[in-house]
Amino acid sequence: MTLSKTLGIVSLALFLLFVAGAFFLRKAGAPTPPSPATTKQVPIPAPSKEPPSHNSSPAQRSVSGVEADGTVLVPWKYQLPGVVKVRAAKNFKDWVAQFPASDQKLIVDFDKSHFSVYSTITSPEQVAWMAQHGYPMPEDILAAKNISDDELKQLAARGNDKAGFLLYERQATLARSKIDAYVADGGTENDLLRNDTAFAIERSKINDDLRTLYTSSESPYKGYVMAEEAGMLRDPDARSAGIIAGLLWADTYGDSRAGSEAMHDFVQGNPDLQRQKIAALSVISALRMDQRRLNCYPIPPVSGWMIPAKVWQ
């Protein structure tokens, strides 16, 4: 293994240690098994004007969350305009099929760029868990097309982390497009930042907002954002280390799909990536050993903090 790859692994390990040390240490509660539910295509109702009282506290969230009509209520803090309930399904194929053909490509593309955040679901209960824990759902990414940056900023300022992450990804995409165009014309990213002060300041502000979200958000989705962000890096060692760290971050917050299916797909067939994964998992294992010893964990002690188990089909 080259020195650069070794440094990449060490950097990843230090990042994971930093993240774990920054978490609040809290006693963990055992997750409640999900109850069975079925799905069907349903219309999405209009937005509510007031937060429902039964949905105001994370501790009061249902572990299953799938209602009789096959929909899932989105917690008030994570609602976007027009999206109060979302559809659920037993697998990705059935999930996507509930949307118009004209919208399906956007959903599939979002899944691909976020390391199978949708396509690894195997039950309606997993969809419900995602909705309850601040993941952008298909209805959200479709609705966001008609939501301005200012509206997303206002929602984020009121504590809607989902709006904050969607705004970041929108702004980051525009910034990357400008950088890519500059590089394609023969320049470098550093040249662009030196020559365009306004863009450099704007990009710094975008990154600062993301770091604030990383610090404050309780949503496991932030691990997928980190992985997606790292996937844009040009340095291969930094890119792979960031993706592995992001997926393990989501796993640590309860999304076991990220550390299993998504991670497997990323490292499969690449010995160097597999070694980086093993190094990162060794750090996680050591941290969890101390967490068990101290009986304290980084996950909020509420029922249903971990995504329901995979349904083998």
Secondary structure, DSSP 8 states (H G I E B T S, - for coil): --HHHHHHHHHHHHHHHHHHHHS--B----------------------SS--GGGS-GGG--SS-B-TTSEEE--GGG-BTTBSEEE--SSHHHHHHTS-HHHHHHHHHHHHHTTSTTTT--SHHHHHHHHHTT---HHHHHHGGGS-HHHHHHHHHTT-HHHHHHHHHHHHHHHHHHHHHHHHTT--HHHHHHH-HHHHHHHHHHHHHHHHHHHH---THHHHHHHHHHTT-SSHHHHHHHHHHHHHHHHHTT-HHIIIIIHHHHHTT-HHHHHHHHHHHHHHHHHHHHHHHHT-BSS-S-TT-S-------
